[in-house]
Amino acid sequence: MKIIDKKLDILKTNLKKFGSVVVAYSGGVDSTLLLKVAKDTLPSDKVLAVTGSSVFYPDSEIEFAKKMAKKLSVKHIVIEENPLNNPKIYSNPEDRCYWCKSDLFAHIAVIAKTNNLNYILDGTNSDDIKDFRPGMKACKKYNVYSPLKDSKLSKRDIRILSKEYGLPTWDKPAFPCLASRFPYGDKITGHKLKMVELAEKYLLDLGLKEVRVRHHSNIARIEVKEKDINFFINAPTRKQIVKKFKAIGYAYVTLDIEGYRTGSMNISRDCSNRKFSQQSS
């Protein structure tokens, strides 16, 4: 038996032990695989998907989650949230993700109790522990389990299994919430979020598959895969992008020649911590 199949068996065994679950469902590759396996492993009335809808996610992502839950024949609840009402979120501290996840899990806990479902699950995988993810503390606070991580399923494993299951998410690019486009300490507003959303949508509509627009005051810093950097060399295309971004509200448009990488906003945090350590030593 392949190692990946052994991991899948562990996942199924753990889900059977849970008996009944609520899956915090984003519509991404990880939570979609988790929802699919849970639906195939447990009775249909013992699986519920819950998606948080807010200004942190484009409507297209929420609609995709709805369609996938329907395709998987899983009962699905969408809850409306307004994270910008919470000063611990809109002020954008380093642990913003903890407060955001805490609000979501608090709502899901009520839904789980109302529907007599025993456990709350999320789509954290084994690779996620390598990055700075304060949201994991919220999992501990609300007893949220991460069976993909516990089964040692990596992002690559999850994409392979998703393809084998015929899930359209197998090659879906990661899409963390729009709040992740802002440096820590930069207050998040609805206007800024809309600027990022419109800028990223424009680039995706041009044919780019994975892109981030990092918001630095009046500067847009574009991150794309290294193979896509040459896309911006063409002068007419570059001028077209600049014109659009300025219409959105950016004064300056830059291309990060290091390319897209997960958690790039953590670099400034890590640099600040190193500088503090050097000054303190």
Helices and strands as residue ranges (DSSP letters): H 3-18, E 21-24, H 29-41, G 44-46, E 47-53, H 59-71, E 75-80, G 83-85, H 87-90, H 96-114, E 119-121, G 128-130, H 135-141, E 144-145, H 147-150, H 155-165, G 168-171, G 178-181, H 190-205, E 211-216, E 219-224, G 226-232, H 235-248, E 252-255, H 266-280
